[in-house]
Amino acid sequence: MTELENRLERFETLTAECELIARLATDSTKREFYLKLSEQYRQLAVDMRQAIAGKAAA
């Protein structure tokens, strides 16, 4: 597995963990924080997939 694939996997894991924490959070402030954080990790995963695809096409 390449370094980019390792990072992609990590971003996907972090996204899932943040979503789980948000679902379990009883405090609305924490829930919102973890939802936003999961969105940021999701976008990083999308960007990483594009980088991997671009590298494969090159």
C-alpha positions in Angstrom: 0.0 0.0 0.0 1.4 3.4 -1.0 1.7 6.4 1.4 -1.2 8.1 -0.4 -3.4 5.0 0.1 -2.4 4.9 3.8 -3.5 8.5 4.2 -6.7 7.8 2.4 -7.5 5.0 4.7 -6.7 7.1 7.7 -9.0 9.9 6.6 -11.8 7.5 6.0 -11.3 6.0 9.5 -11.2 9.5 11.1 -14.4 10.4 9.2 -16.2 7.3 10.5 -14.9 7.9 14.1 -16.1 11.5 14.1 -19.5 10.6 12.8 -19.8 8.0 15.5 -18.8 10.5 18.2 -21.3 13.0 16.8 -24.1 10.5 16.9 -23.3 9.6 20.5 -22.7 13.2 21.7 -25.4 14.5 24.1 -24.0 18.1 23.9 -25.2 19.9 20.8 -22.0 21.9 20.6 -19.8 18.8 20.6 -22.2 17.1 18.1 -21.8 20.1 15.7 -18.0 20.1 16.2 -17.6 16.5 15.3 -20.0 16.7 12.4 -18.0 19.5 10.9 -14.8 17.7 11.6 -16.1 14.6 9.8 -17.0 16.7 6.8 -13.5 18.1 6.7 -12.0 14.6 6.9 -14.4 13.4 4.2 -13.3 16.2 1.9 -9.6 15.2 2.5 -10.5 11.7 1.6 -12.1 12.9 -1.7 -9.0 15.0 -2.4 -6.7 12.0 -1.7 -8.7 9.8 -4.0 -8.3 12.4 -6.8 -4.6 12.6 -6.1 -4.3 8.8 -6.3 -6.3 8.7 -9.5 -4.2 11.5 -11.0 -1.0 9.7 -10.1 -2.2 6.5 -11.6 -3.2 8.3 -14.8 0.2 9.9 -15.1 
